[in-house]
Amino acid sequence: MDSLENDLKSLIIEVFSLDELKPEDIDSHAPLFGEGLGLDSIDALELGLALKNRFGIIITADTPEVRTIFSSIAHLADYIRHIQSS
């Protein structure tokens, strides 16, 4: 399992108190919102704050392709790698 993706899964479990889940239970390509983990727009704000605190990145509603970035763990990890390498 990709280390960054694993870190993101652990962060989501921690932030949303999904104690019944383990990182390996979350599919990196499954949707974070709606049918996937069932997160909603308020959760997106909380996740954005957690990402800022953990990784020092800021994702806002004005961030280009914000819906794609937040669509899955895999997309979120790709975005973080891109920002960190810039």
WOFEN-V839340 format. One record per backbone hydrogen bond with DSSP energy under -1.0 kcal/mol. NH is the residue of the N-H (numbers start at 1). CO is the residue of the C=O. If there is no record, write none. Layout:
nh: <NH/NH>
co: <CO/CO>
This chain:
nh: <6/7/8/9/10/11/12/13/14/15/16/17/18/19/21/25/26/30/32/34/36/37/39/44/45/46/47/48/49/50/51/52/53/54/55/56/63/66/69/70/71/74/76/77/78/79/80/81/82/83/84/85>
co: <2/3/4/5/6/7/8/9/10/11/12/14/13/17/18/22/23/27/71/39/33/31/32/40/41/42/43/44/45/46/47/48/49/50/51/52/60/63/65/66/68/28/72/73/74/75/76/77/78/79/80/81>
